[in-house]
Amino acid sequence: MSHFEITTVVAAPPRQVFDACLDVEAHTRSMASSREHAVDGVTQGKLALGEMVTFQARHFGLTWRLTARITSWDPPHSFVDEQEAGPFQYWRHAHHFAPHGQGGTLMTDVIDFASPLGPLGRLADATVLNRYMPRLIRSRNAYLAATL
């Protein structure tokens, strides 16, 4: 299983950052480079505990769908989304928000994932996804930090 953590400082209060990270349209704007968009579940507005969304995007020249559900919820401190269906054997993304500086937020993403197909999946994780996924999350976070 692969694991990584990314911290990002955002010049907005924790509640605003928490809400932005649950906003489906903000997510799709932050992932515009992969043409990501919501195709099922909650496709507009903010997600809440127990709700799910299916995103479709292009990565590596292929179209992928990932359905995630909000499985943990502690506003404005944290929430967790987990894959219910999609390309990964396992996907869990914990989002943490803590006050930082003068009204800002320290946002921490904790992501655990595993690709399917046993040894081939582990090889894909080690050679490609362990670099690609953190870069994707950093790009998303940079967009959120710039817009908030």
N, C-alpha and C positions, 0 to 999 in steps of 0.2 A: 504494500500500500504506500502511496506517495502522500507526503504531507508538506505544506508550506504555510508560512504566515507572512502577511504584508501589513505594515502600518503606514497610515497616511494621515497627515495633519490637514484638517479642513477648517477654514475660517468661518464657521457657522456653528450654532449651538447643537448639542447632541440630538435634541428632538428633531430639528430640521434635517440633520444628516440621516437619522434613523428613518424618517418619513421618506426622504428622497431615495434611499436604498430599497424601499418597498414599493416605489412607484414604477409601474410597468412601463409607462411611456418614457420616463427618465432612463430606465434600463435600456430600452431599445435605442434611444438617442446615443447613449454612451457606447453602444456596441454597433454603431452604424457601419463601421468598416467591414463587419462580417454579415451585413444585411440582416441582422437579427430582428425578429418581430414575433409578437405573441399571436398564436393561432388557436388556442383553446384555453379553457378555464377563465381566469380573470385576465382579460385582455386590455383593460383600461383601469386607471385609478390605482389605489394602493392595495397590496395584499395584506391579509391579516391571518391570525392563527388558524390553521387547518385548511386554508385556501391553497389552490394550486394554479399553476400557469404552465402552458406548454410553449416554449420558444423554439422557433425554427431559425437556423443560421447556416452560413457557409463557412467552413473551415477546411483547409487543405483541398480546396476544389470540390468538396462534397457537401451536400445538404444534410444537416443533422437536426433532429428534434430531441429536446430534453424537457421532460415534465418534472417540475419540482413542486414540493409542498412545504409550506411553512409549518415546521414541527415543534418549534420552541419560540416563545414570545415573551419578552420582558421589556416593554417600552419604558424609557428610551435607551435602555442599556444594551440590549442584545436581541437577536433573533437567529434562528437556524433554518436554512432550507436544505432539503434532501431530495435527491433524485428518486422519482417513483418509476420512471421509464426513460430510457435514453441510451446513449452510447457507452456509458460507463457501467462497470460491474457494481461500483459503489461511488457515490458522490455525496459529500456533506460539506456545507459551507456555513460556518458560524461567523456572524457579524457582531462585533463588539464596539461600543461607543462610550468614550469617557471624556469628561471635561478636560480641556487643555488650553492653557494660556488665558488670555482675556476674551472669554466667550467662544473659544474654538473647541474643536473636537479631535481627539485622537481616535481614529477609526482603525480597527484591527480586523483583518480577514484571516480566518483559520480554515484551511481547506484540506480535506482528506479525500483522495480519490484512488480508484483502481480501474484499469481497463480490463475488458473481458479477454478471453482466449488464453488464459494461463500464462505460459512462458512468453508467447508472442505479445500479449498485453503488457507484461512486465518490461519487455524489451522496448515496446513503443513508449511506455512511460519514461524509462531511463534515457532513451535517445532523443525523444522529441517533446513529449508532453510536460516533463519536469522543467523545461525551459519555456515552453509555449504558454502554459497556463498562468504562471506568475506574471508574464509579460501582458497577457490579456487582462488580468485583474488590475495590474498597475495602470494600464491604459484607461480602463473603466473608472478607476479611482481618480485619475488625473482629470478626466472629464467632469466628474462630480465636484471635485475640489474647485475647478475653474468656474463652474456654473453656480455654485453656492456662495 
